[in-house]
Amino acid sequence: MPKLWNETIDAHRHAVREAILDATAQLVEAGGLRSVTMSQVAERTGIGRATLYKYFSDVDAVLLAWHERQITGHLQHLAEVRDRAGTAGGRLEAVLRSYAVIARQRHGGELAALLHQGEHITHAERHLTGIVEDLIAEGAQAGDLRADVPPDELAQYCLHALTAAAGLTSEAAVTRLVDVTLAGLRPIP
């Protein structure tokens, strides 16, 4: 096949896959993870079920692909927040606040627990820990953050503490959680 034909087919397949994941995102938002069915995804996407099955073997495969895309988007957002101008402490605060908002949006239940396993999650957790650890090290070096605890330990502390945002019912509670977490990073006089 000519190269242009292959590129056109690849672009079409990518567009259909993205449309499937967009439809899945809408369905998850409307009814939660457990409410998503292959029939709904096909209908919302505007494709036949047979076509959908050419892309994904079952609803769990669709949800996993959607989740991987969500995680990638979250990491990109957090990296953009990290890369903004400002002090390491200010950028760390912005990253932790953004992460807490993301953590609060987590869907609960057995299916969510299954989605939060696997290699893509391990990679994402390492990447996120690296972002936070680097900012803590930079802030400690500048004297803005504590230097008596290794940055990797403090990064783990922060991220584990902020996962509690998933169970909080208000933005004010999330703000307090981040404030308490940040207080633990300040240098001890």
N, CA and C atoms as a LAMMPS dump frame, in Angstrom:
ITEM: TIMESTEP
0
ITEM: NUMBER OF ATOMS
567
ITEM: BOX BOUNDS ff ff ff
-5.0000000000000000e+02 5.0000000000000000e+02
-5.0000000000000000e+02 5.0000000000000000e+02
-5.0000000000000000e+02 5.0000000000000000e+02
ITEM: ATOMS id mol type element x y z
1 1 1 N 0.843 -1.185 0
2 1 2 C 0 0 0
3 1 3 C 0.884 1.243 0
4 2 1 N 0.44 2.277 -0.684
5 2 2 C 1.2 3.525 -0.673
6 2 3 C 1.252 4.118 0.74
7 3 1 N 2.306 4.889 1.02
8 3 2 C 2.506 5.474 2.33
9 3 3 C 1.326 6.362 2.734
10 4 1 N 0.828 7.184 1.808
11 4 2 C -0.283 8.073 2.106
12 4 3 C -1.511 7.271 2.544
13 5 1 N -1.77 6.16 1.888
14 5 2 C -2.901 5.303 2.248
15 5 3 C -2.744 4.773 3.673
16 6 1 N -1.532 4.304 3.998
17 6 2 C -1.27 3.794 5.35
18 6 3 C -1.459 4.889 6.397
19 7 1 N -0.954 6.087 6.106
20 7 2 C -1.096 7.196 7.047
21 7 3 C -2.564 7.564 7.235
22 8 1 N -3.329 7.516 6.164
23 8 2 C -4.76 7.828 6.24
24 8 3 C -5.491 6.785 7.079
25 9 1 N -5.179 5.529 6.867
26 9 2 C -5.796 4.458 7.656
27 9 3 C -5.409 4.599 9.118
28 10 1 N -4.118 4.834 9.382
29 10 2 C -3.662 5 10.765
30 10 3 C -4.345 6.193 11.433
31 11 1 N -4.479 7.292 10.703
32 11 2 C -5.143 8.477 11.248
33 11 3 C -6.605 8.175 11.544
34 12 1 N -7.265 7.438 10.655
35 12 2 C -8.663 7.072 10.869
36 12 3 C -8.799 6.181 12.112
37 13 1 N -7.946 5.19 12.222
38 13 2 C -8.003 4.291 13.379
39 13 3 C -7.776 5.061 14.672
40 14 1 N -6.817 5.981 14.639
41 14 2 C -6.539 6.794 15.826
42 14 3 C -7.764 7.651 16.177
43 15 1 N -8.382 8.251 15.162
44 15 2 C -9.553 9.098 15.397
45 15 3 C -10.71 8.285 15.974
46 16 1 N -10.931 7.089 15.469
47 16 2 C -12.003 6.24 15.982
48 16 3 C -11.698 5.845 17.427
49 17 1 N -10.461 5.471 17.69
50 17 2 C -10.072 5.08 19.05
51 17 3 C -10.293 6.243 20.021
52 18 1 N -9.886 7.435 19.627
53 18 2 C -10.071 8.608 20.482
54 18 3 C -11.558 8.9 20.689
55 19 1 N -12.358 8.726 19.653
56 19 2 C -13.805 8.931 19.783
57 19 3 C -14.411 7.923 20.761
58 20 1 N -13.929 6.697 20.715
59 20 2 C -14.39 5.667 21.65
60 20 3 C -14.041 6.075 23.082
61 21 1 N -12.819 6.541 23.286
62 21 2 C -12.396 6.938 24.632
63 21 3 C -13.127 8.196 25.1
64 22 1 N -13.402 9.12 24.175
65 22 2 C -14.194 10.306 24.531
66 22 3 C -15.599 9.901 24.967
67 23 1 N -16.201 8.989 24.239
68 23 2 C -17.541 8.509 24.587
69 23 3 C -17.516 7.807 25.948
70 24 1 N -16.473 7.038 26.184
71 24 2 C -16.328 6.352 27.467
72 24 3 C -16.223 7.367 28.601
73 25 1 N -15.443 8.415 28.392
74 25 2 C -15.307 9.461 29.408
75 25 3 C -16.66 10.079 29.732
76 26 1 N -17.461 10.334 28.722
77 26 2 C -18.792 10.911 28.946
78 26 3 C -19.683 9.956 29.722
79 27 1 N -19.606 8.693 29.398
80 27 2 C -20.425 7.692 30.091
81 27 3 C -19.99 7.518 31.54
82 28 1 N -18.682 7.521 31.778
83 28 2 C -18.179 7.415 33.15
84 28 3 C -18.634 8.621 33.956
85 29 1 N -18.528 9.797 33.359
86 29 2 C -18.948 11.022 34.04
87 29 3 C -20.438 10.981 34.369
88 30 1 N -21.225 10.472 33.458
89 30 2 C -22.683 10.455 33.641
90 30 3 C -23.147 9.406 34.651
91 31 1 N -22.504 8.23 34.657
92 31 2 C -23.049 7.155 35.486
93 31 3 C -22.056 6.363 36.293
94 32 1 N -20.774 6.678 36.199
95 32 2 C -19.778 5.93 36.944
96 32 3 C -19.189 4.79 36.126
97 33 1 N -18.136 4.2 36.645
98 33 2 C -17.404 3.153 35.934
99 33 3 C -18.255 1.93 35.635
100 34 1 N -19.014 1.481 36.609
101 34 2 C -19.787 0.243 36.464
102 34 3 C -20.954 0.366 35.484
103 35 1 N -21.343 1.584 35.17
104 35 2 C -22.5 1.759 34.294
105 35 3 C -22.156 1.639 32.811
106 36 1 N -20.886 1.63 32.462
107 36 2 C -20.465 1.643 31.057
108 36 3 C -20.637 0.25 30.443
109 37 1 N -21.293 0.215 29.275
110 37 2 C -21.443 -1.036 28.529
111 37 3 C -20.916 -0.846 27.117
112 38 1 N -20.615 -1.934 26.451
113 38 2 C -20.143 -1.862 25.067
114 38 3 C -21.221 -1.255 24.168
115 39 1 N -22.469 -1.602 24.399
116 39 2 C -23.563 -1.054 23.585
117 39 3 C -23.628 0.465 23.716
118 40 1 N -23.507 0.958 24.948
119 40 2 C -23.545 2.403 25.173
120 40 3 C -22.367 3.097 24.494
121 41 1 N -21.179 2.508 24.612
122 41 2 C -19.987 3.101 24.005
123 41 3 C -20.16 3.169 22.487
124 42 1 N -20.615 2.084 21.891
125 42 2 C -20.814 2.06 20.441
126 42 3 C -21.837 3.105 20.02
127 43 1 N -22.957 3.153 20.732
128 43 2 C -24.007 4.118 20.392
129 43 3 C -23.501 5.548 20.547
130 44 1 N -22.839 5.847 21.658
131 44 2 C -22.354 7.205 21.916
132 44 3 C -21.282 7.599 20.902
133 45 1 N -20.483 6.636 20.467
134 45 2 C -19.428 6.905 19.492
135 45 3 C -19.995 7.052 18.086
136 46 1 N -21.123 6.396 17.839
137 46 2 C -21.716 6.434 16.504
138 46 3 C -21.169 5.365 15.584
139 47 1 N -20.742 4.248 16.193
140 47 2 C -20.229 3.118 15.42
141 47 3 C -21.015 1.868 15.803
142 48 1 N -20.907 0.847 14.995
143 48 2 C -21.543 -0.423 15.321
144 48 3 C -20.755 -1.171 16.379
145 49 1 N -21.449 -2.054 17.069
146 49 2 C -20.766 -2.861 18.089
147 49 3 C -19.684 -3.722 17.483
148 50 1 N -19.901 -4.233 16.282
149 50 2 C -18.877 -5.056 15.628
150 50 3 C -17.604 -4.252 15.405
151 51 1 N -17.756 -3.002 15.025
152 51 2 C -16.59 -2.135 14.842
153 51 3 C -15.906 -1.897 16.177
154 52 1 N -16.671 -1.643 17.212
155 52 2 C -16.106 -1.428 18.541
156 52 3 C -15.269 -2.628 18.975
157 53 1 N -15.772 -3.826 18.705
158 53 2 C -15.043 -5.041 19.095
159 53 3 C -13.759 -5.227 18.285
160 54 1 N -13.623 -4.556 17.159
161 54 2 C -12.352 -4.59 16.419
162 54 3 C -11.274 -3.795 17.143
163 55 1 N -11.7 -2.839 17.959
164 55 2 C -10.774 -1.991 18.697
165 55 3 C -10.524 -2.483 20.115
166 56 1 N -11.567 -3.007 20.764
167 56 2 C -11.464 -3.427 22.163
168 56 3 C -12.231 -4.727 22.347
169 57 1 N -11.648 -5.646 23.108
170 57 2 C -12.249 -6.96 23.292
171 57 3 C -13.453 -6.956 24.222
172 58 1 N -13.468 -6.037 25.187
173 58 2 C -14.581 -5.964 26.138
174 58 3 C -14.574 -4.598 26.818
175 59 1 N -15.555 -4.373 27.667
176 59 2 C -15.682 -3.076 28.319
177 59 3 C -14.511 -2.803 29.256
178 60 1 N -13.955 -3.84 29.87
179 60 2 C -12.798 -3.632 30.739
180 60 3 C -11.605 -3.108 29.948
181 61 1 N -11.425 -3.591 28.73
182 61 2 C -10.327 -3.102 27.881
183 61 3 C -10.55 -1.639 27.495
184 62 1 N -11.794 -1.275 27.236
185 62 2 C -12.111 0.13 26.925
186 62 3 C -11.814 1.006 28.134
187 63 1 N -12.269 0.573 29.303
188 63 2 C -12.049 1.354 30.519
189 63 3 C -10.569 1.473 30.854
190 64 1 N -9.817 0.414 30.631
191 64 2 C -8.388 0.47 30.89
192 64 3 C -7.706 1.478 29.956
193 65 1 N -8.056 1.463 28.683
194 65 2 C -7.486 2.418 27.728
195 65 3 C -7.885 3.848 28.092
196 66 1 N -9.143 4.036 28.48
197 66 2 C -9.6 5.357 28.916
198 66 3 C -8.805 5.808 30.138
199 67 1 N -8.619 4.903 31.089
200 67 2 C -7.893 5.227 32.315
201 67 3 C -6.438 5.582 32.023
202 68 1 N -5.803 4.836 31.143
203 68 2 C -4.421 5.145 30.772
204 68 3 C -4.331 6.536 30.156
205 69 1 N -5.309 6.886 29.333
206 69 2 C -5.322 8.223 28.736
207 69 3 C -5.523 9.288 29.818
208 70 1 N -6.379 9.014 30.785
209 70 2 C -6.605 9.951 31.889
210 70 3 C -5.313 10.178 32.677
211 71 1 N -4.637 9.098 33.003
212 71 2 C -3.403 9.185 33.782
213 71 3 C -2.35 9.99 33.024
214 72 1 N -2.211 9.72 31.739
215 72 2 C -1.254 10.464 30.918
216 72 3 C -1.592 11.948 30.918
217 73 1 N -2.852 12.271 30.788
218 73 2 C -3.278 13.671 30.821
219 73 3 C -2.987 14.334 32.16
220 74 1 N -3.218 13.605 33.256
221 74 2 C -2.924 14.142 34.585
222 74 3 C -1.433 14.423 34.743
223 75 1 N -0.616 13.492 34.298
224 75 2 C 0.836 13.688 34.409
225 75 3 C 1.305 14.872 33.563
226 76 1 N 0.748 15.015 32.382
227 76 2 C 1.1 16.158 31.535
228 76 3 C 0.712 17.466 32.216
229 77 1 N -0.471 17.484 32.806
230 77 2 C -0.921 18.684 33.507
231 77 3 C 0.01 19.012 34.679
232 78 1 N 0.347 18.012 35.474
233 78 2 C 1.217 18.236 36.627
234 78 3 C 2.613 18.687 36.195
235 79 1 N 3.112 18.164 35.084
236 79 2 C 4.412 18.608 34.565
237 79 3 C 4.338 20.063 34.107
238 80 1 N 3.224 20.449 33.489
239 80 2 C 3.051 21.848 33.08
240 80 3 C 3.016 22.761 34.302
241 81 1 N 2.344 22.35 35.346
242 81 2 C 2.288 23.134 36.582
243 81 3 C 3.696 23.249 37.168
244 82 1 N 4.419 22.148 37.19
245 82 2 C 5.796 22.138 37.708
246 82 3 C 6.691 23.087 36.932
247 83 1 N 6.488 23.185 35.637
248 83 2 C 7.377 23.946 34.773
249 83 3 C 7.079 25.444 34.718
250 84 1 N 6.061 25.885 35.423
251 84 2 C 5.757 27.316 35.452
252 84 3 C 6.841 28.049 36.232
253 85 1 N 6.921 29.335 35.997
254 85 2 C 7.921 30.157 36.686
255 85 3 C 7.582 30.25 38.171
256 86 1 N 8.604 30.469 38.958
257 86 2 C 8.406 30.648 40.394
258 86 3 C 9.426 29.871 41.191
259 87 1 N 9.32 30.001 42.495
260 87 2 C 10.227 29.274 43.375
261 87 3 C 9.857 27.794 43.39
262 88 1 N 10.796 26.984 43.819
263 88 2 C 10.517 25.546 43.926
264 88 3 C 9.37 25.303 44.899
265 89 1 N 9.357 26.044 46.02
266 89 2 C 8.285 25.885 46.999
267 89 3 C 6.924 26.256 46.43
268 90 1 N 6.874 27.326 45.671
269 90 2 C 5.618 27.757 45.05
270 90 3 C 5.144 26.776 43.998
271 91 1 N 6.078 26.264 43.212
272 91 2 C 5.708 25.284 42.187
273 91 3 C 5.289 23.976 42.836
274 92 1 N 5.971 23.587 43.918
275 92 2 C 5.584 22.376 44.648
276 92 3 C 4.169 22.52 45.196
277 93 1 N 3.885 23.665 45.776
278 93 2 C 2.536 23.89 46.299
279 93 3 C 1.499 23.764 45.191
280 94 1 N 1.781 24.345 44.036
281 94 2 C 0.846 24.269 42.912
282 94 3 C 0.659 22.826 42.441
283 95 1 N 1.746 22.06 42.388
284 95 2 C 1.658 20.651 41.981
285 95 3 C 0.837 19.859 42.994
286 96 1 N 1.102 20.061 44.276
287 96 2 C 0.381 19.306 45.302
288 96 3 C -1.1 19.673 45.32
289 97 1 N -1.417 20.947 45.128
290 97 2 C -2.83 21.344 45.075
291 97 3 C -3.514 20.714 43.858
292 98 1 N -2.836 20.715 42.729
293 98 2 C -3.4 20.099 41.519
294 98 3 C -3.583 18.597 41.714
295 99 1 N -2.597 17.955 42.322
296 99 2 C -2.691 16.518 42.565
297 99 3 C -3.86 16.194 43.499
298 100 1 N -4.061 17.012 44.527
299 100 2 C -5.157 16.774 45.464
300 100 3 C -6.507 16.872 44.747
301 101 1 N -6.631 17.813 43.838
302 101 2 C -7.871 17.95 43.064
303 101 3 C -8.084 16.692 42.219
304 102 1 N -7.023 16.217 41.597
305 102 2 C -7.113 14.987 40.794
306 102 3 C -7.489 13.798 41.686
307 103 1 N -6.842 13.69 42.835
308 103 2 C -7.115 12.577 43.748
309 103 3 C -8.567 12.595 44.22
310 104 1 N -9.127 13.781 44.394
311 104 2 C -10.517 13.887 44.852
312 104 3 C -11.491 13.372 43.8
313 105 1 N -11.107 13.396 42.536
314 105 2 C -11.986 12.974 41.453
315 105 3 C -11.997 11.466 41.238
316 106 1 N -11.184 10.742 41.963
317 106 2 C -11.108 9.29 41.765
318 106 3 C -12.447 8.634 41.965
319 107 1 N -12.682 7.633 41.14
320 107 2 C -13.893 6.823 41.27
321 107 3 C -13.574 5.668 42.202
322 108 1 N -14.496 5.351 43.077
323 108 2 C -14.267 4.272 44.022
324 108 3 C -14.764 2.945 43.503
325 109 1 N -14.624 1.948 44.326
326 109 2 C -15.178 0.641 44.015
327 109 3 C -14.146 -0.343 43.494
328 110 1 N -14.646 -1.538 43.292
329 110 2 C -13.803 -2.663 42.879
330 110 3 C -13.166 -2.427 41.511
331 111 1 N -13.932 -1.907 40.559
332 111 2 C -13.402 -1.666 39.222
333 111 3 C -12.309 -0.604 39.253
334 112 1 N -12.522 0.444 40.031
335 112 2 C -11.505 1.491 40.155
336 112 3 C -10.222 0.902 40.735
337 113 1 N -10.356 0.013 41.699
338 113 2 C -9.177 -0.629 42.285
339 113 3 C -8.43 -1.437 41.228
340 114 1 N -9.165 -2.114 40.362
341 114 2 C -8.517 -2.878 39.289
342 114 3 C -7.81 -1.95 38.293
343 115 1 N -8.437 -0.812 37.98
344 115 2 C -7.821 0.13 37.042
345 115 3 C -6.552 0.759 37.609
346 116 1 N -6.475 0.836 38.935
347 116 2 C -5.315 1.455 39.573
348 116 3 C -4.214 0.431 39.883
349 117 1 N -4.138 -0.598 39.06
350 117 2 C -3.067 -1.577 39.158
351 117 3 C -2.4 -1.666 37.798
352 118 1 N -1.271 -2.285 37.763
353 118 2 C -0.63 -2.524 36.483
354 118 3 C 0.561 -1.62 36.226
355 119 1 N 1.198 -1.91 35.13
356 119 2 C 2.44 -1.238 34.781
357 119 3 C 2.246 0.251 34.529
358 120 1 N 1.135 0.643 33.89
359 120 2 C 0.933 2.063 33.619
360 120 3 C 0.802 2.867 34.908
361 121 1 N 0.24 2.276 35.941
362 121 2 C 0.115 2.962 37.23
363 121 3 C 1.47 3.033 37.92
364 122 1 N 2.224 1.953 37.883
365 122 2 C 3.564 1.953 38.481
366 122 3 C 4.435 3.02 37.835
367 123 1 N 4.404 3.094 36.521
368 123 2 C 5.175 4.105 35.792
369 123 3 C 4.703 5.509 36.178
370 124 1 N 3.395 5.719 36.225
371 124 2 C 2.846 7.033 36.561
372 124 3 C 3.221 7.442 37.983
373 125 1 N 3.156 6.506 38.921
374 125 2 C 3.519 6.804 40.306
375 125 3 C 4.99 7.186 40.42
376 126 1 N 5.85 6.467 39.701
377 126 2 C 7.282 6.813 39.703
378 126 3 C 7.509 8.209 39.129
379 127 1 N 6.828 8.49 38.033
380 127 2 C 6.974 9.792 37.385
381 127 3 C 6.496 10.914 38.321
382 128 1 N 5.341 10.728 38.925
383 128 2 C 4.794 11.722 39.835
384 128 3 C 5.694 11.913 41.051
385 129 1 N 6.169 10.818 41.617
386 129 2 C 7.073 10.91 42.763
387 129 3 C 8.33 11.679 42.375
388 130 1 N 8.845 11.443 41.178
389 130 2 C 10.027 12.169 40.707
390 130 3 C 9.783 13.662 40.602
391 131 1 N 8.613 14.045 40.102
392 131 2 C 8.273 15.467 40.009
393 131 3 C 8.307 16.109 41.393
394 132 1 N 7.624 15.491 42.344
395 132 2 C 7.533 16.038 43.699
396 132 3 C 8.897 15.993 44.39
397 133 1 N 9.596 14.896 44.248
398 133 2 C 10.915 14.75 44.873
399 133 3 C 11.884 15.816 44.376
400 134 1 N 11.916 16.057 43.078
401 134 2 C 12.822 17.068 42.518
402 134 3 C 12.496 18.46 43.044
403 135 1 N 11.222 18.79 43.148
404 135 2 C 10.844 20.105 43.673
405 135 3 C 11.199 20.234 45.155
406 136 1 N 11.027 19.159 45.911
407 136 2 C 11.396 19.183 47.328
408 136 3 C 12.908 19.365 47.467
409 137 1 N 13.678 18.639 46.677
410 137 2 C 15.14 18.769 46.739
411 137 3 C 15.574 20.191 46.383
412 138 1 N 14.961 20.742 45.353
413 138 2 C 15.288 22.109 44.939
414 138 3 C 14.918 23.113 46.036
415 139 1 N 13.741 22.922 46.639
416 139 2 C 13.316 23.803 47.72
417 139 3 C 14.178 23.673 48.966
418 140 1 N 14.617 22.462 49.274
419 140 2 C 15.495 22.245 50.427
420 140 3 C 16.85 22.899 50.188
421 141 1 N 17.344 22.779 48.979
422 141 2 C 18.623 23.39 48.641
423 141 3 C 18.555 24.92 48.757
424 142 1 N 17.409 25.494 48.431
425 142 2 C 17.224 26.944 48.532
426 142 3 C 16.942 27.377 49.969
427 143 1 N 16.71 26.406 50.875
428 143 2 C 16.418 26.722 52.265
429 143 3 C 14.951 26.984 52.546
430 144 1 N 14.102 26.787 51.551
431 144 2 C 12.667 27.032 51.715
432 144 3 C 11.925 25.836 52.297
433 145 1 N 12.486 24.649 52.142
434 145 2 C 11.858 23.426 52.629
435 145 3 C 12.851 22.675 53.501
436 146 1 N 12.328 21.816 54.318
437 146 2 C 13.18 21.075 55.262
438 146 3 C 14.189 20.197 54.529
439 147 1 N 15.362 20.092 55.117
440 147 2 C 16.442 19.303 54.526
441 147 3 C 16.873 18.165 55.444
442 148 1 N 16.167 17.981 56.57
443 148 2 C 16.543 16.949 57.53
444 148 3 C 15.956 15.575 57.205
445 149 1 N 15.082 15.53 56.208
446 149 2 C 14.481 14.277 55.756
447 149 3 C 14.754 14.165 54.261
448 150 1 N 15.174 12.994 53.785
449 150 2 C 15.464 12.862 52.351
450 150 3 C 14.251 13.218 51.487
451 151 1 N 14.491 13.891 50.355
452 151 2 C 13.39 14.301 49.474
453 151 3 C 12.504 13.147 49.008
454 152 1 N 13.087 11.955 48.79
455 152 2 C 12.256 10.839 48.334
456 152 3 C 11.246 10.43 49.404
457 153 1 N 11.648 10.484 50.682
458 153 2 C 10.714 10.162 51.773
459 153 3 C 9.626 11.221 51.881
460 154 1 N 10.007 12.489 51.763
461 154 2 C 9.024 13.557 51.849
462 154 3 C 8.038 13.494 50.678
463 155 1 N 8.532 13.128 49.502
464 155 2 C 7.647 12.999 48.342
465 155 3 C 6.614 11.899 48.598
466 156 1 N 7.053 10.771 49.122
467 156 2 C 6.116 9.686 49.445
468 156 3 C 5.102 10.134 50.487
469 157 1 N 5.583 10.822 51.506
470 157 2 C 4.7 11.35 52.561
471 157 3 C 3.614 12.23 51.944
472 158 1 N 4.02 13.17 51.114
473 158 2 C 3.064 14.101 50.503
474 158 3 C 2.023 13.368 49.668
475 159 1 N 2.478 12.506 48.793
476 159 2 C 1.559 11.841 47.869
477 159 3 C 0.607 10.905 48.598
478 160 1 N 1.111 10.189 49.59
479 160 2 C 0.22 9.305 50.349
480 160 3 C -0.783 10.125 51.158
481 161 1 N -0.325 11.215 51.75
482 161 2 C -1.241 12.058 52.519
483 161 3 C -2.341 12.614 51.627
484 162 1 N -1.978 13.03 50.426
485 162 2 C -2.962 13.677 49.554
486 162 3 C -3.936 12.704 48.9
487 163 1 N -3.66 11.42 48.938
488 163 2 C -4.655 10.469 48.427
489 163 3 C -5.916 10.497 49.288
490 164 1 N -5.792 11.028 50.517
491 164 2 C -6.97 11.168 51.382
492 164 3 C -7.991 12.123 50.786
493 165 1 N -7.588 12.937 49.826
494 165 2 C -8.527 13.862 49.178
495 165 3 C -9.678 13.107 48.513
496 166 1 N -9.445 11.857 48.143
497 166 2 C -10.492 11.058 47.487
498 166 3 C -11.714 10.89 48.383
499 167 1 N -11.518 10.926 49.686
500 167 2 C -12.629 10.74 50.612
501 167 3 C -13.205 12.027 51.167
502 168 1 N -12.688 13.167 50.739
503 168 2 C -13.165 14.442 51.279
504 168 3 C -14.362 14.95 50.484
505 169 1 N -15.258 15.637 51.179
506 169 2 C -16.509 16.039 50.543
507 169 3 C -16.561 17.499 50.116
508 170 1 N -15.529 18.274 50.427
509 170 2 C -15.568 19.686 50.04
510 170 3 C -14.2 20.168 49.573
511 171 1 N -14.227 21.209 48.767
512 171 2 C -12.975 21.823 48.324
513 171 3 C -12.223 22.426 49.504
514 172 1 N -12.961 22.951 50.476
515 172 2 C -12.324 23.53 51.66
516 172 3 C -11.534 22.463 52.42
517 173 1 N -12.086 21.271 52.516
518 173 2 C -11.375 20.188 53.2
519 173 3 C -10.121 19.795 52.434
520 174 1 N -10.188 19.802 51.109
521 174 2 C -9.008 19.495 50.287
522 174 3 C -7.948 20.568 50.498
523 175 1 N -8.366 21.819 50.546
524 175 2 C -7.422 22.922 50.787
525 175 3 C -6.734 22.747 52.129
526 176 1 N -7.499 22.402 53.164
527 176 2 C -6.903 22.18 54.496
528 176 3 C -5.926 21.016 54.47
529 177 1 N -6.271 19.959 53.766
530 177 2 C -5.379 18.798 53.67
531 177 3 C -4.047 19.198 53.019
532 178 1 N -4.104 19.947 51.946
533 178 2 C -2.874 20.395 51.277
534 178 3 C -2.085 21.314 52.211
535 179 1 N -2.773 22.21 52.909
536 179 2 C -2.084 23.12 53.829
537 179 3 C -1.348 22.355 54.935
538 180 1 N -2.001 21.338 55.488
539 180 2 C -1.371 20.522 56.532
540 180 3 C -0.159 19.775 55.963
541 181 1 N -0.306 19.255 54.762
542 181 2 C 0.8 18.533 54.111
543 181 3 C 1.973 19.472 53.872
544 182 1 N 1.695 20.666 53.367
545 182 2 C 2.761 21.635 53.119
546 182 3 C 3.436 22.085 54.404
547 183 1 N 2.677 22.171 55.503
548 183 2 C 3.245 22.558 56.789
549 183 3 C 4.315 21.565 57.225
550 184 1 N 4.117 20.306 56.883
551 184 2 C 5.104 19.292 57.24
552 184 3 C 6.395 19.38 56.454
553 185 1 N 6.41 20.204 55.416
554 185 2 C 7.609 20.369 54.588
555 185 3 C 8.447 21.583 54.98
556 186 1 N 7.88 22.427 55.829
557 186 2 C 8.609 23.64 56.204
558 186 3 C 9.804 23.287 57.077
559 187 1 N 10.879 24.081 56.938
560 187 2 C 12.069 23.82 57.771
561 187 3 C 11.742 23.934 59.25
562 188 1 N 12.38 23.092 60.039
563 188 2 C 12.202 23.145 61.492
564 188 3 C 13.229 24.131 62.029
565 189 1 N 12.743 25.137 62.786
566 189 2 C 13.686 26.165 63.288
567 189 3 C 14.692 25.619 64.271
